[in-house]
Amino acid sequence: MVSSASPRAPRTSTTDRPARAERPPRMSREELRTRVLAAAHDMLGGDGLTVGLHHLNMEELIRRVGVPRSSAFAAFGGKEQLMADLMVDTLRPRLVDGGALSIVSDGSVEEVRRILIDNAHRLTDAAGRPDPAGGTVVLREAVRVALVRNFHDTMASPEWKSYMALSVSVNSLPEERRQVVRETLQQTDTVFLERMARFYEQIFAVVHRRPRPGVTYRQLVTAGASVVEGLVSRALIGSESFSDDRRGPGLDGEDVPWSLVATAFWALVEGLSEEIPVSRAGAPEHEGVLSR
């Protein structure tokens, strides 16, 4: 009898089967986290972490304006342009009427003027001649007091934080937005430097002081602002360096508290400026500054 069943196919040997892909070994959660973070750093390249406006809820913004979404974006030529215009507009108040960066607060400027007025008698000797040594003592006290006020005002300033955020992230912006934001940052910085250079010059005239040879008032302002900004940045992350006051001389040589920011700022002033010798000093120029 012949079987109707189909003949069986010959059995394939194990050596003839196609090789199955090797499954990669299972990695631990910690290793996966490490790899993801490493890949993210590679993607960031040389730009580092960037600061954007992603926390701004666009839908809430449009709802507050009360117009259709398409109309809001069309008014700026698109969402990206809206973001660029917002960045520039954040800086604009500092460019109006020569306004300075909020790193030098109005309160700290008034502290300087108050100390100069209260101690005007220390700026001249018994014969009414300029007294550079007395001027140094008064300026030192102004730095000690005003820098504390300025430090805390800067820490609390949303405008300063916006300026710093845009400064460090401008190179990560798309090219079409980068240039206009960078130009506005530069204009803002120029306004700040020019205004504060004039203020330094006025104050130095009162206390019979001048920049050292080769140093300009703009350089003094730039260095001073860098000290304040650097220390404020560290304070904002909770640096413990600000927990204790240092001790130093007061107006009459008494032992008084000195903050770190005032100590660093005064060291900079001493290093970059000098007293004007009495023989070359002109008459005191108090009125223009002290009467404001």
QUIKAWO-V943412 format. One record per residue. N is the residue number from 0. PHI is phi in radians with two decimals (NA if undefined). Layout:
BEGIN
n-><N N>
phi-><PHI PHI>
END
This chain:
BEGIN
n-><0 1 2 3 4 5 6 7 8 9 10 11 12 13 14 15 16 17 18 19 20 21 22 23 24 25 26 27 28 29 30 31 32 33 34 35 36 37 38 39 40 41 42 43 44 45 46 47 48 49 50 51 52 53 54 55 56 57 58 59 60 61 62 63 64 65 66 67 68 69 70 71 72 73 74 75 76 77 78 79 80 81 82 83 84 85 86 87 88 89 90 91 92 93 94 95 96 97 98 99 100 101 102 103 104 105 106 107 108 109 110 111 112 113 114 115 116 117 118 119 120 121 122 123 124 125 126 127 128 129 130 131 132 133 134 135 136 137 138 139 140 141 142 143 144 145 146 147 148 149 150 151 152 153 154 155 156 157 158 159 160 161 162 163 164 165 166 167 168 169 170 171 172 173 174 175 176 177 178 179 180 181 182 183 184 185 186 187 188 189 190 191 192 193 194 195 196 197 198 199 200 201 202 203 204 205 206 207 208 209 210 211 212 213 214 215 216 217 218 219 220 221 222 223 224 225 226 227 228 229 230 231 232 233 234 235 236 237 238 239 240 241 242 243 244 245 246 247 248 249 250 251 252 253 254 255 256 257 258 259 260 261 262 263 264 265 266 267 268 269 270 271 272 273 274 275 276 277 278 279 280 281 282 283 284 285 286 287 288 289 290 291>
phi-><NA -1.69 -1.26 -1.48 -1.21 -1.18 -1.13 -1.25 -1.25 -1.05 -1.20 -1.40 -1.26 -1.08 -1.33 -1.57 -1.29 -1.12 -1.19 -1.39 -1.07 -1.23 -1.31 -1.07 -1.06 -1.19 -1.65 -1.24 -1.06 -1.17 -1.17 -1.07 -1.04 -1.08 -1.18 -1.11 -1.14 -1.10 -1.13 -1.11 -1.10 -1.09 -1.18 -1.21 1.03 -1.54 -1.46 1.23 -1.19 -1.97 -1.94 -2.19 -1.99 -1.16 -1.34 -1.42 -1.35 -1.14 -1.13 -1.17 -1.05 -1.15 -1.06 -1.19 -1.23 1.44 -2.25 -1.03 -0.98 -1.10 -1.19 -1.09 -1.26 -1.11 -1.12 -1.93 1.47 2.20 -1.13 -1.09 -1.21 -1.01 -1.08 -1.09 -1.12 -1.15 -1.05 -1.14 -1.15 -1.10 -1.54 -1.02 -0.99 -1.34 -1.70 -1.47 0.98 1.20 -1.08 -1.69 -1.04 -1.27 -1.14 -1.94 -1.37 -1.03 -1.10 -1.24 -1.11 -1.15 -1.08 -1.07 -1.12 -1.09 -1.18 -1.12 -1.15 -1.13 -2.08 -1.03 -1.17 -1.46 -1.51 -2.33 -1.53 -1.10 -1.58 1.45 -1.53 -0.96 -2.10 -1.01 -1.11 -1.13 -1.09 -1.13 -1.09 -1.19 -1.10 -1.05 -1.16 -1.08 -1.11 -1.01 -1.46 -1.22 -1.19 -1.15 -1.08 -1.11 -1.03 -1.25 -1.12 -1.17 -1.01 -1.57 -1.56 -1.16 -1.15 -1.12 -1.10 -1.14 -1.06 -1.17 -1.08 -1.19 -1.09 -1.44 -1.92 -1.05 -1.24 -1.59 -1.32 -0.99 -0.95 -1.18 -1.71 -1.04 -1.16 -1.19 -1.22 -1.09 -1.08 -1.19 -1.06 -1.14 -1.09 -1.10 -1.13 -1.11 -1.05 -1.06 -1.09 -1.16 -1.14 -1.28 -1.09 -1.12 -1.13 -1.03 -1.09 -1.12 -1.13 -1.11 -1.09 -1.20 -1.69 1.04 -2.36 -2.67 -1.12 -1.18 -0.92 1.54 -1.87 -1.85 -1.12 -1.08 -1.20 -1.06 -1.10 -1.06 -1.15 -1.11 -1.10 -1.14 -1.09 -1.12 -1.08 -1.12 -1.26 -1.11 -1.02 -1.26 -1.13 -1.17 -1.68 1.53 -1.01 -1.40 -1.17 -1.81 -1.32 -2.18 -1.39 -1.54 -2.03 -2.82 -1.35 -1.71 -1.05 -1.90 1.46 -1.21 -1.39 -2.32 -1.27 -2.22 -1.26 -1.10 -1.15 -1.20 -1.07 -1.16 -1.15 -1.16 -1.06 -1.17 -1.07 -1.09 -1.33 -1.84 -2.38 -2.61 -1.25 -1.47 -0.98 -1.01 -1.15 -1.89 -1.35 -1.52 -1.17 -1.00 -1.99 -1.32 -1.02 -1.09 -1.71 -1.26 -1.51 -1.32>
END
